[in-house]
């Protein structure tokens, strides 16, 4: 099996302006475009990154033997493995929140739309951080603020999701929720 090494060190990718923006924030040698100076919410950045990566990673229309399967993400084993990872993480979340009222985890979108699932996960590992029983599903903003703040304060989990974005949506982007839940999992996986 051949290994492919990709150097993403200091190079700039003209087809991926988001990559350039990230590099410019971390590397003063990469220019920062004037159009990207407006602050974006985490959801907006995630959607922008997703769109731009899709454009950047699309296979070229001309296929050669070397590039024919380079970016084929519909490969059954890759697709099945991704589904298994997603299901395992959801199963882990269910096991940690099964005793919590108003938490029913069926997916990484609507099951997380009132903030209680995030609160339950954090409370499971840090029960002294707040009183879960005082929370109500209708107080979505309060729940999200509490979950993201406490995750950051008591566990060092960066708030990857924006409260405003979460409050605006009844169906949060599952990829954003999944990414944040992964960071919770990575932080607590060895504690229980």
C-alpha positions in Angstrom: 0.0 0.0 0.0 1.4 3.4 -1.0 1.4 6.2 1.5 0.8 9.7 0.3 2.3 12.6 2.3 0.7 16.0 2.0 2.6 19.1 3.3 0.1 21.7 4.5 2.7 23.7 6.4 3.0 27.2 5.0 1.7 27.0 1.5 -1.3 29.0 0.3 -4.2 27.4 -1.5 -5.6 29.8 -4.1 -8.7 27.6 -4.5 -9.5 27.6 -0.8 -9.8 31.2 0.6 -10.9 29.9 4.0 -7.6 28.0 4.3 -5.8 31.2 3.5 -7.8 33.1 6.1 -7.0 30.5 8.8 -3.3 30.5 7.8 -3.2 34.3 7.9 -4.4 34.4 11.4 -1.8 31.9 12.5 1.0 32.8 10.2 1.9 36.5 9.5 3.4 35.5 6.1 0.0 34.7 4.7 -2.1 37.7 3.6 -5.5 38.3 5.1 -8.2 39.3 2.6 -10.2 42.4 3.3 -13.4 40.6 2.5 -12.9 38.2 5.3 -12.3 40.8 8.1 -16.0 40.6 9.1 -16.3 38.3 12.1 -18.2 35.1 11.4 -20.1 32.9 13.9 -18.7 29.4 14.4 -21.7 28.0 12.4 -21.0 30.4 9.5 -17.3 29.5 9.5 -18.1 25.8 9.5 -20.6 26.2 6.6 -18.0 28.3 4.7 -15.3 25.8 5.3 -17.6 22.9 4.3 -18.5 24.7 1.0 -14.9 25.6 0.2 -13.5 22.2 1.1 -16.1 20.6 -1.1 -14.9 22.8 -4.0 -11.3 22.2 -3.1 -11.6 18.5 -2.8 -13.7 17.8 -5.8 -12.1 15.5 -8.3 -11.0 17.1 -11.6 -13.3 16.4 -14.5 -10.5 14.7 -16.4 -9.8 11.3 -14.9 -6.5 9.6 -15.0 -5.5 6.3 -13.4 -3.7 8.2 -10.7 -6.7 10.5 -9.8 -9.7 8.3 -10.6 -10.4 7.2 -7.0 -8.5 9.9 -5.1 -11.5 11.7 -3.6 -14.2 9.0 -3.9 -15.9 9.3 -0.5 -18.8 7.1 -1.4 -16.6 4.0 -1.1 -18.8 1.6 0.9 -16.1 0.8 3.6 -15.4 4.5 4.2 -19.1 5.4 4.3 -19.9 2.5 6.6 -17.0 3.3 8.9 -18.2 6.9 9.2 -21.7 5.7 10.0 -20.3 3.4 12.7 -18.3 6.2 14.3 -21.3 8.4 14.3 -23.5 5.7 15.8 -20.8 4.8 18.5 -20.6 8.4 19.6 -24.4 8.7 19.8 -24.5 5.5 21.8 -21.9 6.9 24.2 -24.0 10.0 24.6 -27.1 8.0 25.3 -25.3 6.0 27.9 -24.2 9.1 29.7 -27.6 10.9 29.5 -30.1 8.0 29.9 -31.1 9.1 33.5 -31.7 12.7 32.5 -35.2 14.1 32.1 -36.1 15.7 28.7 -33.2 14.1 26.9 -33.9 11.7 24.0 -30.9 11.3 21.7 -31.9 10.0 18.3 -29.6 12.1 16.1 -27.0 14.9 16.1 -29.5 17.5 15.0 -33.0 17.9 16.5 -32.1 15.9 19.6 -29.8 18.7 20.6 -31.9 21.7 19.7 -33.0 22.8 23.2 -29.5 22.6 24.9 -30.5 20.0 27.5 -28.5 17.2 25.9 -25.4 19.3 26.1 -26.2 20.2 29.7 -26.8 16.6 30.6 -23.5 15.4 29.2 -21.6 18.1 31.1 -23.6 17.5 34.2 -22.9 13.8 34.1 -19.2 14.4 34.4 -19.3 17.6 36.5 -22.5 17.2 38.7 -21.4 20.0 41.0 -21.1 22.6 38.2 -24.9 23.4 38.1 -28.3 22.1 39.0 -29.6 20.2 36.0 -33.1 19.7 37.6 -33.7 23.5 37.4 -33.4 23.5 33.6 -36.4 23.6 31.3 -36.6 22.7 27.5 -38.3 26.0 26.7 -35.4 28.0 28.0 -33.2 27.2 25.1 -30.9 30.2 25.2 -30.2 29.7 28.9 -29.5 26.0 28.4 -27.1 26.6 25.5 -25.3 29.4 27.4 -25.0 27.3 30.5 -23.8 24.2 28.7 -21.2 26.0 26.6 -20.0 28.2 29.4 -19.7 25.3 31.9 -18.0 23.0 29.4 -15.4 25.7 28.9 -15.0 26.7 32.6 -15.0 23.3 34.3 -13.7 21.1 31.5 -11.7 23.3 29.2 -13.9 22.4 26.2 -13.8 25.3 23.7 -17.2 26.7 22.7 -17.3 25.6 19.1 -21.0 26.4 18.7 -22.6 29.8 18.9 -25.6 30.3 21.2 -27.3 32.6 18.7 -26.9 30.1 15.9 -28.3 27.3 18.0 -31.3 29.4 19.3 -32.2 30.4 15.7 -32.4 26.8 14.4 -34.8 24.1 15.2 -32.7 21.7 13.2 -29.1 22.4 13.9 -26.5 21.3 11.4 -25.6 17.8 12.5 -22.0 18.2 11.5 -21.5 21.1 13.8 -23.2 19.4 16.7 -21.2 16.2 16.0 -17.9 18.1 16.0 -18.7 19.7 19.3 -19.9 16.5 20.9 -16.6 14.8 19.7 -14.7 17.4 21.7 -16.8 16.6 24.8 -16.1 12.9 24.2 -12.4 13.4 23.8 -12.3 15.3 27.1 -14.3 12.8 29.1 -13.8 9.4 27.5 -11.4 8.2 30.1 -13.3 9.5 33.1 -16.2 7.1 33.2 
